[in-house]
Amino acid sequence: MNRSSIFAAGLMFPAIVTSAQSQPEKPKLPANPNVIIILADDLGYGDLECYGAKNVRTPNVNRLAKNGIQFTNAHAAASTSTPSRYALLTGEYPWRRPGTDVAPGNAGMIIRPERYTMADMMKSKGYATAAIGKWHLGLGDKEGQQDWNAPLPTSLADIGFDYHYIMAATADRVPCVFIENGFVANYDPEHPIEVNYHHNFPGEPTGKDNPELLYNQRSSHGHDMSIVNGIGRIGYMKGGGKALWKDENIADSITDRAVRFIDKHKDEPFFMYFCTNDVHVPRFPHDRFRGKNIMGVRGDAIAQFDWSVGRIMHTLDSLGIADNTMIILSSDNGPIVDDGYDDRAEELLNGHMPAGPFRGNKYSAFEGGTMVPVIVSWPAAMKGGKKSNLLMTQVDWLASLAQLVDARIPSGAAPDSRSCLGNMLGYDTTPAPWVIEMASNRTLSVRTQKWKYIEPNDGPEMITWGPKVETGNRPTPQLYDMEASLDEQKNLALERPEVVFEMQNILRRAKQK
């Protein structure tokens, strides 16, 4: 039995209703619900128990799914973090903008202050807004010119967030400090911070030259520059002192801030963009979770993510605001197993398939790169326990939330976002007509409910710089019937040229928009 067959039995659910001519009745929606987006990092379609995960338990995410709708054909806009997050927050495909590739930790703001964002939209309707956790969309005005020892002249306050407590990039990149409302949290004036992505600072050890100092985790490829907390990173950093994070405490730190924000704004509508780091390398979960999963630290990290979800749900319950809070849970891109640290994640999979039935992983043009779990729950407005295979993209969430709160999007803003609120709440069974996906090398793909098209690309068939990932690159067009098989093995481009032509037209028209 192949991968598609294994998962088809339990995971390729029929849509709630498959005919657009037989729509469920549109409910009367409560006004001003709280909205929380929980965005995991590198969490695969097959990494959650309710999506068929093997060897890991996610009871809190399971409960969220039972309270809402679980989507099985939902897509990030890109197979890497920075462009995916850009698209979600702006409603614009990242391939339209230069500079949306994976950002260094000292990148300038990729979402410029004049760009209209999801946070701007929610704030315009009186919502308190927050971004907590991983950011990876740049800070300050220009790359490499930030003064990390003073308030940043441009930060998330300039794009609609009232409060932010964030990592500048990811846990594997410097600077390894949290930024709170535009300034380094717990700043230590005795240890001023310097960051550089081109050269090291005199006298500072590196993972490459001082592997004996990597007492917490060693690299498998790359990640051998500055050492923080006994772990090598990408980029060079000096200073930080008391402001430096401890990797094992990251989940606690961001979840605590999320709980505080919810409690502070429990009596008014709020919007929270909550982004976890657990599954992204370096995986270094708290001792409460370590050694509990047969898959090692990657399994422990998934359990830690589930704990964060549970703590947010418990907070909402205890404050009596769970029923009128819309939670959208997803991931920024597909999974990756060995992404630069020797944590035995590949060795310990034990039959677990992080990408589920899909081919490819993070970075790839194949579906494993952009197919992500999506769960939407809002007890006051929807019946739980449903599953849907309607085609969906995160790009459409900005317009969907605008419809939810009756906000007007300015002309020219969110150019690619189409409301799919009815899909998200279960009263509209018309799928997105198409979605566009971007691989790490900016190769584009088009998905419809039935077909997947990947444009030709002359790049290598495998990632050449470390992870064992198929890129999806081929010098000729690729066309796959996703209703017939999920594994993208049978290329039908020569057999169905008329479909290839139409998919190419979709892409051509989108580029001309």
N, C-alpha and C positions, 0 to 999 in steps of 0.2 A: 504494500500500500504506500503511495507516495505522500509527500508532505501535504498536498492539497486535499487528498482523500482523508487523511487523518483529521484535519481540521474541519473539513466540510460537514462531518457528522454533527459537530457540536457548535461550530462557530459561524458558518455561512447561513445566518438566519434569514428568512424571508423578511422583506420590509413589512412594516406595520400594516400597511395596505399597499398593494402593488399597482393599483389603478388610480390615476389622477382624477378619474371621473367619479370616484367613490370616496370623497374626502370625509374624514371625521369632522364632527361639528367643532367650529372654533370656539374655545371657551372664553368666558369673560375673565380677563386677566386682572389680578390685583394690581393696584397702582404702586409704583416706587419700590419694587423689591430690591433687597440687597443683592449684589452680584459679586461672586468670587470666582476668579479664574485660577485654578491650580494647575500649573504647568511644570511637569516633571522634565528632567534633563536626561536625554538618551534612554528613556524608558521605552521598550519595544512593545509592539502590538501583542506579542505573546508572553509578556512579562507579568501580567496580572492574572490572578486566579480565575476571575470571572471571564477572562478571554482564553481560558484553557491552559494557563501556565502549569508547568510541571515543576515540582520540588519547591514551591514557594507558596505561602499563604498570605492573602491580603484581605482580611476580614472587613476592614473599614471601607476599602474601595468596593468590596462586594456589597456592603450595606448601601453605599451610595448608588450602585447600579440597581439594586432592588427598589430604591426610592425614585428611580428615574428611567431614562432611556439610554441604552448602551448601543453605540454606533459601531458598525463593523466595516464601513467603507469611507472613513474620514481621513483627510490628508493635511499634513503640514505643507506649507508652500515650498519648502526646501528641505534637503536632506542634511543640512547643518544648521547650527544654532542661530548665528547672527542674522542671516537672511530670513529664516523662519520667523523669528521674533519681530523683525522689522515688519514683515507682512501682516502678522496678527495685529500689531498695535497701530498700523497706519492704513490697512485696507488697500495696500498697493503691492503688487508683485515685486519681489526684490530684484528681478532681472531688469526691471525698468531703470534701476538706479545704480550707477557705479559706486564702489565703496561699500557694498553690502555683503562682501565676503566675510569669512570668519575673522573677527577683529582681534588685534592684540589688546593687552590689558591697558595700554596707554593710548588707545584710539580716541580721537575727538568724537563728539556726539554725532552719531550716524543719523539719528532722527533729529533734524535741526529744529531749533525753537519755533520757526515759522510753520513747521509741518503739523497739520491737524492730526491728533491722535485719539485713540479710544478714551484715554483719560480726559482729554479736553472735552470730548463729547459728553461723558458722564458728569464732569464738573459743571458743564453748562446747564445741566438739569438739577443742580443743587446737591449732587452727591459728594460726600467726602471721598477722597481718592488716595490710594497707597500702592506703592510697588515695593515688594519685600522679597529678598533672595537674590538669585542670579540675575544679572542685567545683560552684560555682554553686547551692549549697543553703544559703547563709548561714553566718555565724560569730558567736560571741558570743551574748549573751542577748537583746538587743533591737536593732532596726534603728536605725542611726545613733548608737548609744551605745558603740561599741567604742573602746577605747584601743589604737590600733595600735602604740604604743610600749612595751607591756607584754604579758606573757602573757595570752592571752584566757581569761576564766573558764570558758567553755564552748567546746569544739572537738570535733574528730572522735574524740578519745580517749573522749569521753562516749557515743559511739554505736558502739563496738566496734572502732575502728581502733587498733592498736598504734603504727603509724607513719603519718604523713602528710606529704606535701610537695605543696602544692596552690596553685592560683590561687584567690583568694577567689571570683571569679565567672568572667569570661571575659576574653580579651585586649582586647576593646574597651571594658571597663569598669574604672574605678579601684576599689580601689588596684592599681597595677601592680607588685606585689611577690609573692613566694612566701611562703607560711606553712608553716613546718616545725614540727610537733609543738606547734602553738598559739602560735607566736611568729614574727615576721617574720624570714625567713632573711636572713643577711648584714646584719643591722640596723645602720644607720649613726646613731649617737647625735648626730652633728653636724647631721643633717637629719631631725628628728622629723616624723612623718607625720600629716597631717590630711586627712580625707575628708568631703565633703559632697555630697549629691545635689540640693540646693536652690539653693545660691548659691556663687559663686566666692570665692576668698580675695584680698584686696587685693594688687594688683601682679602676680598670676599671669596669664600669657598664655593665650588660648584659641584654638581653631581658628577660631572665628567671627570674632574681632577681629584675629587675627594669622595669616592664612593663609600669609604668607611664611615662617613657622616650620614648616610642614608639609612638610619636606624628604624624608620617606620615603613618605608616602601622604596623599592628600587625600580628603576625604569627598565622597560623592555625595548623601547626605541624613543629617541628624543627625551624630552623632560629631564634634561641633565644640566640645566643652568643653575640658577640660584637655589639654595636649599632653605626651606622653611619648615619647621616642625619635623625635621628628619625626612623630608620628602623633596625630591628635585622638582623644579618647575620649568615652565617656558618663560624666558625673559630673565632679566637681571634686576635685583632689588637690593637696596641697602637701607638699614634702619627699620623703624616700625615699633620696636620694643613692645610695650604693653598692648599696642593696638593690633599686633599680629594675631590672626585667628588660630585656634586649634581645630584641626580638621574634624576631629571627633565631636566637636561642639557646634558645628555649623547648623545642623538640623535643629538643635535646641534653640540656638540664637535666633534664627529666622522665625521659627514657630512661636517663640515667646513674643516677638514683636507683632506677629500676626494676631495673636490672641489679645494683646494689649490694644491694638487698633480696633478690633471688633468690639471689645468691651467699651472703649472710649466713645464709639459711634453707634452704640446699640439703639439709641433713641432717634436716629436719623438715617436716611438711606446712605449706604456706602458702597464703594467699588474697590475691590482689592485684587491686585495682580500679584499672586503668590507663586514664586518660582523656586523649586527645590533643586538641590545639587546632588543628592545622594548617589544616584546611579552613574553619574559622570565621574570619570577618573580625576584625581586619585580617590578610590573608594576606601574610605576610612571611617566606618560608622562607629557610633558610641559603643562603649563596652556593654551597654544594655542589650545590644543586638549582635555583637560579635560572637562568632562560633556557634550560632544557633541554626544555621542553614547549611545543608549539605553542599550547596554551590559556593560556599566560602563567602568572601566579603561582598561579592556582587549580589548574592541572595540576601545577605544581611542588610545591604543597602536598600533593596526593594522593601524589606520588612520595615526599615526605618522610615522610608517614604510613606508607607501605609500608616505608620504611627502618627506622622504629622497630619495626614488626612483625618485620622480619627480624633486627634486633639482639636482640630478646627471644628469638626462636626459636634464634638462634645460641648465645646464652647457655645456654639449656636443653640444647641439644645438647652443648656443650662440657663442661657439668657432669654429663652422663650422666643427666639427669632428664627429658628430653623425653617419653619413652614414657609415664611416669606423671604427666603434667601435662595437665589438661583446659584447653583454651583456648576461650573463647567470644568471638568478634569480632563487633561490631555498631556501630551508630550511634545517637545519641540521638533523632534525628528525620530528616525528609527534608531535601533539599538546598535551598540558596538561592544565587542567583548574585550579584546586586547586593544586598547587605545593608548598604550604607551607606558603601562606599569606592569611589573611582573607580579600579578596578584592571583595567578592560577585560574582566572575566570574561564578560560577556554577549557582547561583540563577538567574542571569540576562541573561542567554543564550537566552531565549525567542524564542526557536525553532531553533536557530543557531546550526549547527553540525560541530565543528572544524575539525573533521577527515573525513568529507564528508560521503560517503556511507560505509566507512571501519570500521571494528571492531578493538577495541583496541586504545591505545594512546601511547604517549611517554612511554618508558620502555618496551613495549609489544612485544611479538613475532608475534602477529597478524598484519595485514597489516597497521592498523592505526599508528603503531610505526615507520614505515620506508617509507610509501608512502608519497611522498612530491610533492608540485607543482614545476614544472620546465618550465621556459619560456626562449627561446633563440631568440635573435633579432640581426640582422646584416643587416641593410637596403641595403648596397651595394652589398650583396651577396645572398639575399634570398627574396622571396615574403612573405609578412606578412599575418596574418589572418588565418593561418592554424592550424590544431589540429592533434595530433598523439597519438595513444595508443600503440606505439611500446615500448617493454620492454627496460628499460634503467637503468643504475646505475651510481652514481657519481664516483665510482671507475674508470670508463672508461674515465673520463674527462682529466686526465693527458695525456694519449696516444692520445686522440683526439686533444688536443691543440698542442701536439708535431707534429702531422701530419699537422695541420694548419700552423705552422710556420716553418715546415721542419727541426725539431730538431731531433737529434739522442739521444735516451735514452740509457744510459750505460747498459752493460750486467749486469743482476741481479737486476737492479732498476725497480721500478713499476711493480712487477711480476704479478699482477692481472689485470692490466689495458689493455683494448683492445680498439682500436680506434672505436668510434661511430660518427665520424665527419659527415659522410653522413647522419646519422639519425638526428643529431643536426641541419643540414642545409637543410634537406628535400630532398636530392637527392638519398638517399639509404633507402629502406623500409624493410631491413632485420633486425629483432629485435635481441637483445642480446640472445644468446642461453639459458642462465640462469644467474641468479644473486643470490648471497648469502646475507642474512640479519642476523644481530646479535641483540638479545634482551639484556636487561640490565644485565641479569644473565648469558650472553654468550651462551644461547641456540641459535642454528643456524636453519635457514629456507632456503629453496631453492624455487625460483620462476622461472618458465618458462612463455612463453606467455599465456599458458592455466592453468598451475597447480601451487599450493602452497603446499609445504611439510614442516611440522614442526617436528623436531626430538623430541623423547620422553624426558621428563624431570620430575623429581619427586618433583619439587618445588611447592609452593602454587599457587592456581588458581587466587588469587588476591594479589596485592602489600600489604605487611603487615605493612609497616612503615609510611603510610600516605595517599598518593593519592588513589583515587578510580579507579583503573586501573586493567583490566584483564591482567594477565601476558602472557597468551597463553600456560602455562605449562599444560601438560597432560602426564600420565605415558605410554601412547601408541602413536604410530605414528598418525599424522593428515595429511589428504590430502583433499584439496579443489579445486573444479573446478571454477576458477576465471572467466571463460567466461560464465558460467551458472549463477553465483551469486557472488556478491562482499562481502557478509556479513560473510563468513567463518562460516556458521552454520551447513552445512551438511558434516560431515566427511565421505569421501568415501574410507578411507584406507582399510577397509575390503572388499569392493566391487571391488576395483581396485588394487590388490596386485602387479600386474606387473608394474604399474606406481610408486607405493611406492618403489619397488625394483630399478627402474631406477633413481628415485630421490635420493635414498640412495647412489647409485653408483656415481652420480654427486658429492655428498658431500664427499664421500670417496676419489674419485680421486683428488678433489680439496685440501683436507687435505694432500694428499701425494705429492703434487706439490712442 
